[in-house]
């Protein structure tokens, strides 16, 4: 077995994902940059190597909104690597208008949650049973004002434009907690941890209308957001810190949790409800037509 620690970072071509990939490369991980756009990922790879010439980076294509792409990625990864130490489920999209994937599922839920749900299920068998083996799922401050709309998973009857995004990022947090509970029941040492970046002018804005982007960048951004480098710190803490425990949730600890030093983040009471987590797991299996089973040692 290759002794080098291997990490996957989805959406590593820009924003927070790029900074996370850079931080892991600096920590001597061999990093697989799993991205939808290979061209952008190669440019990001060149950027990191320019700063860290000894980095070991590999670009692999994945479209998390397309489960066939996710399954193809998993097969190709397994053909190249015999283990995985760290999976950072970072990639995310934010849309201001309704959009569905080819399977008819709301695009943000499909990409931000379901794609990562299936990816994790396909790769978990490669992870050594160690506390340094981690699945890090990215949530958002937006989870606090959301719920899982089990009877309206596509959010077709929700009035708020950001309801689909909030639901998707809540799902990421709830999934991370439930995965840890299942690890615990099997006595596994692998950790499932979650984190959020706070506020940052990241690649999420690229899918929003130009007018809305302008409003956000010239009013909201200067007051409350921090750099992508700082936004990556809670994720890197969740991934690397030896003191981290399974089920913990990290984020900035400054004003409104938008920026500041990384630490334990606040979460909604709704996100802690185990019956919600179980229902989410079940509906995720149904929507993806897949089974996520963990094997005991």
C-alpha positions in Angstrom: 0.0 0.0 0.0 1.2 3.5 -0.9 2.1 5.1 2.4 1.3 8.6 1.2 -1.9 10.0 2.6 -4.5 10.6 -0.1 -7.3 13.2 0.0 -10.1 14.0 -2.4 -11.5 17.5 -2.5 -14.5 18.0 -4.6 -14.9 21.4 -6.3 -11.1 22.1 -5.8 -10.7 24.3 -8.9 -11.7 27.6 -7.2 -12.7 29.4 -4.0 -12.7 27.6 -0.8 -12.0 24.2 -2.4 -8.8 25.5 -4.0 -7.6 26.8 -0.7 -8.5 23.5 1.0 -6.6 21.5 -1.7 -3.6 23.8 -1.2 -3.7 23.4 2.6 -3.8 19.6 2.3 -1.0 19.6 -0.2 1.0 21.7 2.2 0.3 19.1 4.9 1.9 16.4 2.7 -1.3 14.9 1.3 -1.5 13.6 -2.2 -4.6 15.5 -3.3 -7.1 14.5 -6.0 -8.9 17.5 -7.3 -12.4 16.2 -8.2 -14.0 18.9 -10.4 -16.6 19.2 -13.1 -14.4 21.4 -15.3 -11.1 19.7 -16.0 -9.7 22.8 -17.7 -10.4 25.0 -14.6 -9.0 22.2 -12.4 -5.7 22.0 -14.3 -5.4 25.8 -14.1 -5.9 25.5 -10.3 -3.4 22.7 -10.1 -0.8 24.9 -11.8 -1.6 27.7 -9.4 -0.9 25.4 -6.4 2.2 23.9 -7.9 3.5 27.4 -8.6 3.3 28.1 -4.8 4.1 24.6 -3.6 6.4 23.0 -6.2 6.6 19.7 -4.3 2.8 19.3 -4.3 1.4 15.9 -5.4 -1.9 16.8 -7.2 -4.1 14.9 -9.6 -7.1 16.2 -11.5 -10.1 13.9 -12.0 -13.5 14.8 -13.5 -16.7 14.5 -11.6 -20.2 16.1 -12.1 -21.9 15.7 -8.7 -25.3 16.5 -10.3 -25.0 13.4 -12.5 -24.9 10.1 -10.5 -23.4 8.2 -13.5 -20.5 10.6 -13.4 -20.1 10.1 -9.7 -20.0 6.3 -10.1 -17.5 6.6 -13.0 -15.3 8.7 -10.9 -15.4 6.2 -8.0 -14.5 3.4 -10.4 -11.6 5.3 -11.8 -10.4 6.3 -8.4 -10.4 2.7 -7.2 -8.4 1.7 -10.3 -5.7 4.2 -9.4 -5.6 4.1 -5.6 -5.9 1.4 -3.0 -6.9 3.7 -0.1 -8.4 7.0 0.8 -7.6 8.9 4.0 -9.7 12.1 3.6 -12.8 12.9 1.6 -13.8 16.6 1.6 -17.3 17.0 0.2 -16.8 20.6 -0.7 -18.3 21.3 -4.1 -21.6 23.2 -4.1 -23.8 25.3 -6.3 -26.2 28.2 -5.6 -28.9 29.2 -8.0 -31.3 32.1 -7.8 -33.8 30.4 -10.2 -35.3 26.9 -10.2 -33.2 24.3 -12.0 -33.3 20.5 -12.1 -30.8 17.8 -13.1 -31.5 15.3 -15.9 -33.2 13.0 -13.3 -35.7 15.8 -12.5 -34.2 16.5 -9.0 -33.7 20.1 -7.8 -30.1 20.9 -8.8 -28.8 22.2 -5.5 -30.1 19.2 -3.5 -28.8 16.8 -6.2 -25.3 18.4 -6.4 -24.6 19.5 -2.8 -26.1 16.5 -1.0 -27.1 13.6 -3.2 -23.9 13.5 -5.3 -21.8 13.5 -2.1 -24.0 11.0 -0.4 -23.4 8.5 -3.3 -19.7 9.4 -3.6 -19.1 8.7 0.1 -21.0 5.4 -0.1 -18.8 4.2 -2.9 -15.5 5.2 -1.4 -15.9 4.6 2.3 -14.6 1.0 2.0 -11.2 2.4 1.0 -10.8 4.4 4.2 -8.6 2.9 6.9 -10.3 2.5 10.3 -8.4 5.3 12.0 -9.3 8.7 13.6 -7.2 10.4 11.0 -9.5 9.0 8.3 -12.3 11.6 7.9 -15.3 12.5 5.8 -15.7 16.3 6.0 -19.0 17.6 4.8 -19.6 21.3 4.0 -22.7 23.0 5.4 -23.6 26.6 5.5 -25.1 29.3 7.8 -28.1 29.0 5.5 -29.0 25.7 7.2 -30.3 27.5 10.2 -33.4 28.9 8.5 -34.3 25.7 6.7 -35.8 22.3 7.0 -35.9 19.2 4.8 -39.1 19.5 2.7 -39.7 15.8 2.5 -43.1 16.3 0.7 -41.6 19.0 -1.6 -38.0 17.9 -2.0 -37.7 20.0 -5.2 -39.0 23.1 -3.3 -41.6 23.8 -5.9 -44.0 25.2 -3.3 -41.4 27.2 -1.3 -41.7 31.0 -1.6 -38.1 32.0 -0.6 -35.7 31.9 -3.6 -33.0 30.4 -1.4 -35.0 27.6 0.1 -33.5 24.9 -2.1 -29.9 26.0 -1.2 -30.7 26.1 2.5 -32.3 22.7 2.4 -29.3 21.2 0.5 -26.8 22.6 3.0 -28.9 21.4 6.0 -28.9 18.0 4.3 -25.1 18.0 4.3 -24.9 18.7 8.0 -27.6 16.2 8.9 -25.9 13.5 6.7 -22.6 14.1 8.4 -24.1 13.6 11.9 -26.0 10.5 10.8 -22.9 9.0 9.2 -21.0 9.5 12.5 -23.9 7.8 14.5 -23.5 4.8 12.1 -19.8 4.7 12.6 -20.3 4.8 16.3 -22.7 1.9 16.3 -20.2 -0.2 14.4 -17.3 0.8 16.7 -15.4 2.4 13.8 -12.7 5.0 14.4 -13.3 6.9 11.1 -14.7 10.4 11.8 -17.5 12.2 10.1 -17.2 15.9 10.7 -18.9 19.0 9.2 -17.8 22.6 8.7 -18.9 25.8 7.1 -16.7 28.6 5.6 -18.7 31.6 7.0 -19.1 34.3 4.4 -16.9 34.5 1.4 -17.0 35.8 -2.2 -16.6 32.3 -3.7 -17.5 30.6 -6.9 -21.0 30.2 -5.7 -21.9 33.6 -7.1 -21.1 32.5 -10.6 -24.6 31.0 -11.0 -26.5 34.0 -9.8 -27.9 36.9 -11.8 -25.4 39.7 -12.5 -27.6 42.3 -10.8 -27.8 40.2 -7.6 -24.1 39.6 -7.7 -23.4 43.3 -8.0 -25.6 44.1 -5.0 -24.0 41.4 -2.9 -20.4 42.3 -3.9 -20.6 46.0 -3.4 -22.8 46.1 -0.2 -22.7 42.8 1.7 -19.3 41.5 0.8 -17.0 44.3 2.2 -18.8 44.4 5.5 -19.2 40.7 6.4 -17.1 38.4 4.2 -13.6 37.2 4.6 -11.0 35.8 2.1 -11.3 32.3 0.7 -8.0 31.5 2.4 -9.5 32.3 5.8 -12.8 30.7 4.8 -10.9 27.4 4.3 -9.5 27.3 7.8 -12.6 25.7 9.5 -12.6 23.0 6.8 -8.9 22.4 7.3 -9.3 22.3 11.0 -12.0 19.7 10.7 -9.8 17.7 8.3 -6.5 17.8 10.1 -6.8 18.8 13.8 -5.9 15.9 16.1 -8.4 17.2 18.7 -11.4 16.9 16.4 -14.2 14.5 17.5 -16.7 12.8 15.2 -20.0 14.7 14.8 -18.5 18.1 15.5 -19.3 21.1 13.4 -16.7 23.9 12.7 -16.9 27.4 11.4 -15.7 31.0 12.0 -16.3 32.2 15.5 -16.5 36.0 14.8 -19.5 38.3 14.4 -22.6 36.3 13.1 -20.1 33.5 12.4 -19.3 35.2 9.1 -15.6 35.4 9.7 -13.1 35.0 12.5 -11.0 32.2 14.0 -12.2 28.6 13.4 -14.0 26.8 16.2 -17.1 25.0 17.1 -20.0 26.4 15.1 -23.6 26.9 16.1 -26.3 24.8 14.6 -30.1 24.7 14.5 -32.1 22.4 16.8 -33.8 21.0 13.8 -30.4 19.7 12.5 -29.9 17.6 15.6 -33.2 15.6 15.2 -32.3 11.9 14.7 -35.6 11.1 13.1 -35.0 13.7 10.4 -31.6 12.2 9.8 -33.0 8.7 9.4 -35.7 10.0 6.9 -33.1 11.9 5.0 -30.9 8.8 4.7 -33.9 6.8 3.4 -35.1 9.4 0.9 -31.5 9.8 -0.3 -31.2 6.1 -1.0 -34.6 6.2 -2.8 -33.7 9.2 -5.0 -30.3 7.9 -6.0 -31.6 4.3 -6.4 -28.6 3.2 -4.3 -27.9 1.6 -0.9 -25.5 3.1 1.6 -24.4 0.3 3.9 -21.5 0.3 6.3 -19.7 -2.9 6.9 -18.5 -4.0 10.3 -14.8 -5.0 10.6 
